[in-house]
Amino acid sequence: MVSANKSEIIRKLFAAYMANDRKTVESAFTDDFRFTSPYDDEIDRATYFERCWRVADWIELQTLETIMVEGDAAFVTYRCVAKGGKSFRNTEFFRFKDDRIGRIDVYFGAAYQDGVFVQQGER
């Protein structure tokens, strides 16, 4: 995934998730990659793939709504609809090192089941 265009790197990353292309996702991350979410604090690359890599066949639709890039940082907001009808919108903050992703911080949005808000609990 060598490209100077950060938006294109992000688009390719999200497409790789949907295609269950772990090799492409791994090649997009730096060796010292870090990931933070409401469930994970500064986990490393190996722990990320152990805890977070899931086969994406549960996602019916993924829409990248906004990609905002400034220098070596980017915000991405996307919406997903699961095959069971649950939908959610998240925002991720990316930090790049050259043309690879050095960190991602995820901010979860609300979830809905068939258009009705779903209270989120523990993972």
C-alpha angles and dihedrals in degrees: 000000000000110000137129090220107093093191090056091048089054093048091050091048093053091045089052090053091052091048091048087237100157093170091061092046091049091050090052092060127078118239090251094047117157129198130196129182136149085279102037131051118202095324117178128240097268092048090047092058092043094051106025110031108105132165104259095217089109090068115087097182135010120188124186102214103176136010115183117182127188117171109305095347134079140178120211125189117191139170125217131191116200122217089250092059099260114134134189141175122216136178123214129195114213126198115195132206103201104309097338131082114252099178144002126198114193125207114193121220130202121297127221134195113206089338096312121114113252119208109229121226135180118319 
